[in-house]
């Protein structure tokens, strides 16, 4: 209520929008940061990293995301630009929902990878590469527009706080990633399917909320910051 005091109706709508985008961003990073937890464990213990006789170092898996960003960032920029020219550019909540759905799809894939690993002990590296590709696509749908949205739609007197809120979402996501993926460190492969299933459910719920929000809350674009 303190933050809403003295704000216009349009500014209050914008704060509602930014609050839900904050929730979506925190949820997204909690899955993205599994690359340093449960997914690394899966790569180390349950993935065949031998490619044509070469043992692929686990640390090199961290190169997948930046390589995919370089390859696909121009593609996403081109798609959004072309859609904007045709007045078909998705709203902010819709882009966030897309990013969460891509993250959701990546963990659906990982559940199948876990099932395969339980049967064959180790699986091919393609499971993780496709998972990281989906993570990168989700990142490209959310990350570039997130900070811009928080600066563009924040009430003028709260711009600084909104910048901080955006980065806080990343921090909270990291904490959630540790809480969710930490069990895999102790329990191993058998604990991954319940963890990934839980993440799929909350990604779907938040994505649906954001889709509904895109039709209910329209951010005001005439607020000077």
Buried (B, 14 or more C-beta within 10 A) or exposed (E): EEBEEEBEEBBBBBBBBBEBBBBBBBBBBBBBBBBBBBBBBBBEBBBBBEEEEEEBEBEEBBEBBEEBBEEBBEEBEEBBEEEEEEEEBBBBBBBBBBBBBBBBBBBBBBBEBBEBBBEEEEBBBEBBEBBBBBBBBBBBBBBBBBBEBBBBBBBEEBBEBBBEBBEBBBEBBBEBBBEBBBBBEEEEBEBBBEBBEEBBEBBBEBBEBBBEBBEEBBBBEEBEE
